[in-house]
Amino acid sequence: MQEFLMYLHLSTVLPCVPLGAYLLAAGKGGGIHKSLGKIYMSLMVFTALVALFIQAQVGPQWLGHFGWIHMFCLLTLYSVPTALLAIRRGDVRRHRYKLWALYLGAIGIAGGFAFWPGRFLHKLFFT
């Protein structure tokens, strides 16, 4: 079951890498940005929820399940709704900040840690 969850997590986060980069770099506020943003945010929330069910394999565990990397799930589950709320209130600056932090933290940093020795992607690509 853990391996299935890891592949499910990977299959939902991988499209977020180029999609999030595009959204951060491309024009803002138009219909395409809004549509792709909804897809991106939905995938990120689903990815975070799936990750919560994956047991930590490296480092210390809390409650016999959660590890440090699960903190990025909390970042995602906090950032997405607060970014949506910010843009609905017209606070473009806060919306931009939340989504840059989400991309850099949840995809950049957590993605980088995913290749740490002993973790799933390290085993998948390097052993």
C-alpha positions as CSV (number, residue, x, y, z in Angstrom):
1,M,0.0,0.0,0.0
2,Q,2.9,2.4,0.8
3,E,4.4,1.9,-2.6
4,F,1.0,2.6,-4.3
5,L,0.7,5.8,-2.3
6,M,4.2,6.9,-3.2
7,Y,3.5,6.4,-6.9
8,L,0.1,8.2,-6.6
9,H,1.9,11.0,-4.8
10,L,4.6,11.2,-7.5
11,S,2.0,11.1,-10.3
12,T,0.1,14.1,-8.9
13,V,3.1,16.2,-8.0
14,L,5.1,15.7,-11.2
15,P,2.7,17.8,-13.3
16,C,2.9,20.5,-10.7
17,V,6.6,21.1,-11.4
18,P,6.2,22.6,-14.9
19,L,2.7,23.8,-14.3
20,G,3.7,25.8,-11.2
21,A,6.8,27.2,-13.0
22,Y,4.6,28.3,-15.9
23,L,2.1,29.9,-13.6
24,L,4.8,31.8,-11.8
25,A,6.5,33.0,-15.0
26,A,3.5,33.7,-17.4
27,G,1.0,36.5,-17.5
28,K,-1.4,36.8,-14.6
29,G,-5.1,37.2,-14.1
30,G,-6.4,35.9,-17.3
31,G,-8.7,32.9,-17.9
32,I,-5.8,30.6,-18.7
33,H,-4.0,31.6,-15.5
34,K,-7.1,31.0,-13.4
35,S,-8.0,27.7,-15.1
36,L,-4.4,26.3,-14.8
37,G,-4.2,27.7,-11.3
38,K,-7.2,25.7,-10.2
39,I,-5.7,22.6,-11.6
40,Y,-2.4,23.3,-10.0
41,M,-3.9,24.0,-6.6
42,S,-6.2,21.0,-6.7
43,L,-3.2,18.8,-7.6
44,M,-1.1,20.2,-4.8
45,V,-3.9,19.7,-2.2
46,F,-4.5,16.1,-3.4
47,T,-0.7,15.5,-3.4
48,A,-0.4,16.8,0.2
49,L,-3.3,14.7,1.4
50,V,-1.9,11.5,-0.2
51,A,1.5,12.3,1.3
52,L,0.0,12.4,4.8
53,F,-0.8,8.7,4.5
54,I,2.8,7.8,3.4
55,Q,4.8,6.7,6.4
56,A,8.2,8.5,6.9
57,Q,11.1,6.2,6.1
58,V,14.0,8.4,7.0
59,G,14.8,10.2,10.2
60,P,12.7,10.6,13.3
61,Q,9.0,9.8,13.4
62,W,6.2,11.2,15.4
63,L,3.2,9.0,16.2
64,G,5.1,6.2,14.5
65,H,4.2,7.7,11.1
66,F,5.0,11.3,10.4
67,G,8.5,12.7,9.6
68,W,10.0,16.2,9.0
69,I,9.0,16.1,5.3
70,H,5.3,16.0,6.3
71,M,5.7,19.6,7.4
72,F,5.5,20.5,3.7
73,C,2.0,18.9,3.6
74,L,1.0,21.4,6.3
75,L,2.6,24.2,4.2
76,T,0.5,23.2,1.2
77,L,-2.7,22.7,3.1
78,Y,-2.2,26.2,4.6
79,S,-0.9,28.0,1.6
80,V,-3.5,27.0,-1.0
81,P,-6.6,28.2,0.8
82,T,-4.9,31.4,2.1
83,A,-3.6,32.2,-1.4
84,L,-7.2,31.7,-2.7
85,L,-8.6,33.9,0.0
86,A,-5.9,36.6,-0.7
87,I,-6.7,36.8,-4.4
88,R,-10.5,36.9,-3.7
89,R,-9.8,39.8,-1.5
90,G,-7.8,41.5,-4.2
91,D,-4.5,41.1,-2.3
92,V,-2.3,40.2,-5.3
93,R,0.9,40.6,-3.3
94,R,0.0,38.1,-0.6
95,H,-1.4,35.7,-3.2
96,R,1.9,35.9,-5.1
97,Y,4.0,35.4,-1.9
98,K,1.9,32.4,-0.8
99,L,2.3,30.7,-4.1
100,W,6.0,31.4,-4.5
101,A,6.5,30.0,-1.0
102,L,4.4,27.0,-1.8
103,Y,6.4,26.3,-5.0
104,L,9.8,26.8,-3.5
105,G,9.0,25.0,-0.3
106,A,6.8,22.1,-1.3
107,I,8.2,21.4,-4.8
108,G,11.8,22.8,-4.5
109,I,12.8,21.9,-1.0
110,A,10.6,18.9,-0.4
111,G,11.3,17.7,-3.9
112,G,15.0,18.0,-3.2
113,F,14.8,16.0,0.0
114,A,12.9,13.3,-1.9
115,F,16.2,12.4,-3.5
116,W,17.9,12.0,-0.1
117,P,19.6,8.6,0.5
118,G,17.1,6.1,1.9
119,R,14.0,7.9,0.4
120,F,11.8,6.5,-2.4
121,L,13.1,8.6,-5.3
122,H,16.7,8.0,-4.3
123,K,16.1,4.3,-4.4
124,L,14.1,4.6,-7.7
125,F,16.7,6.6,-9.6
126,F,20.1,5.7,-8.0
127,T,19.9,2.0,-6.9
